[in-house]
Amino acid sequence: MPRLLKMSDHMTAAPCDPQARQTYVGQVHFAGSGPEGRTCRECRHWFVWKNVFDEGLPRRVPSPPPYYGAKHKETANELMPARCHVPLPGKARLSVPHHAAACRFFDPAEHPPAAMRDEE
């Protein structure tokens, strides 16, 4: 389950506090430090690995994450969280939700997945 960075209200306020409070553990940089109005879902670094069998041999390829089912309690038909794959040493390897504000390492994806699955 994605979680936000822990921030204490007892510390002296800093100019970066609003961005830090929106940042999820697993993001490479502060949320909102990238292009305004863009989200992690639209970045080419946000994906899951999928095993594809090519001539009987498994091969890992980047793929958009699956969607939650229609009966999911809070997020029906929404994209599941995925990891950010920007190569940065020491970065937490945790999943980030699709609606997280983009960071400064944002690189637009050619074909970003839809935030919600179409009703069938």
C-alpha positions as CSV (number, residue, x, y, z in Angstrom):
1,M,0.0,0.0,0.0
2,P,1.5,3.4,-1.0
3,R,2.3,5.7,1.8
4,L,3.2,9.4,2.1
5,L,6.5,10.6,3.6
6,K,6.3,11.1,7.4
7,M,6.4,14.7,8.3
8,S,6.3,16.1,11.8
9,D,4.2,19.2,12.6
10,H,6.7,20.1,15.4
11,M,9.5,21.0,13.0
12,T,10.3,24.5,11.7
13,A,8.4,25.1,8.5
14,A,10.4,25.1,5.2
15,P,9.5,26.3,1.7
16,C,9.5,22.6,0.5
17,D,7.0,21.4,3.1
18,P,3.9,21.4,0.8
19,Q,5.8,19.3,-1.8
20,A,7.2,17.0,0.8
21,R,3.8,16.3,2.3
22,Q,2.5,15.2,-1.1
23,T,5.5,12.9,-1.8
24,Y,5.0,9.1,-1.6
25,V,7.8,6.8,-0.4
26,G,9.2,5.4,-3.6
27,Q,9.2,8.6,-5.6
28,V,12.6,9.7,-6.8
29,H,12.2,13.4,-5.9
30,F,9.6,15.7,-4.4
31,A,6.0,15.4,-5.8
32,G,5.1,18.5,-7.8
33,S,8.6,19.3,-8.7
34,G,8.0,18.2,-12.3
35,P,5.6,19.6,-15.0
36,E,2.5,21.1,-13.4
37,G,-0.6,19.0,-13.8
38,R,1.3,15.8,-14.8
39,T,1.2,12.6,-12.7
40,C,3.4,9.5,-12.4
41,R,1.0,7.6,-14.6
42,E,2.1,9.7,-17.6
43,C,5.9,9.1,-17.0
44,R,7.9,6.5,-18.9
45,H,9.7,5.4,-15.7
46,W,6.4,4.3,-14.0
47,F,5.7,0.6,-14.9
48,V,5.7,-3.0,-13.7
49,W,7.8,-5.8,-15.1
50,K,5.8,-8.5,-17.0
51,N,7.1,-11.9,-18.0
52,V,6.7,-12.7,-21.7
53,F,7.6,-16.0,-23.2
54,D,9.4,-15.7,-26.5
55,E,10.1,-19.1,-28.1
56,G,9.7,-20.8,-24.7
57,L,12.1,-18.6,-23.0
58,P,10.9,-16.0,-20.4
59,R,11.8,-12.4,-21.0
60,R,10.9,-9.4,-18.8
61,V,9.3,-6.4,-20.5
62,P,8.0,-3.1,-19.1
63,S,4.2,-3.0,-19.0
64,P,1.5,-0.8,-17.5
65,P,0.2,-2.0,-14.2
66,P,-3.1,-3.9,-14.0
67,Y,-6.4,-2.4,-12.9
68,Y,-8.3,-3.1,-9.7
69,G,-11.5,-5.1,-10.1
70,A,-15.0,-3.5,-10.4
71,K,-15.9,-4.7,-6.9
72,H,-12.8,-3.2,-5.2
73,K,-14.1,-1.1,-2.2
74,E,-12.2,2.2,-2.5
75,T,-10.6,2.2,-6.0
76,A,-12.8,0.2,-8.3
77,N,-11.5,0.1,-11.9
78,E,-8.4,2.3,-11.1
79,L,-4.8,1.5,-12.0
80,M,-2.8,-0.3,-9.3
81,P,0.3,1.3,-8.0
82,A,3.6,0.7,-9.8
83,R,7.3,1.4,-9.1
84,C,9.3,4.3,-10.4
85,H,12.3,2.9,-12.3
86,V,14.6,5.9,-12.4
87,P,18.1,4.5,-11.6
88,L,19.0,6.2,-8.4
89,P,21.1,4.5,-5.7
90,G,19.4,4.2,-2.3
91,K,15.9,4.9,-3.5
92,A,13.1,3.0,-1.8
93,R,11.7,0.2,-3.9
94,L,8.0,0.8,-3.1
95,S,5.0,1.3,-5.4
96,V,3.7,4.8,-6.1
97,P,0.0,5.4,-7.0
98,H,-0.9,6.7,-10.5
99,H,-2.3,10.0,-9.2
100,A,1.0,11.1,-7.5
101,A,2.2,14.5,-8.8
102,A,5.2,14.2,-11.1
103,C,8.7,14.8,-9.9
104,R,11.6,16.6,-11.6
105,F,12.7,13.3,-13.3
106,F,9.5,13.2,-15.3
107,D,9.9,12.0,-18.8
108,P,6.6,11.7,-20.8
109,A,5.5,8.3,-21.9
110,E,4.5,7.7,-25.5
111,H,1.3,5.9,-24.6
112,P,0.3,6.4,-20.9
113,P,-2.4,4.1,-19.6
114,A,-5.8,5.4,-18.7
115,A,-6.4,6.2,-15.1
116,M,-9.7,4.2,-15.0
117,R,-10.6,1.1,-16.9
118,D,-13.6,1.3,-19.2
119,E,-16.8,-0.2,-17.8
120,E,-17.6,-3.4,-19.6
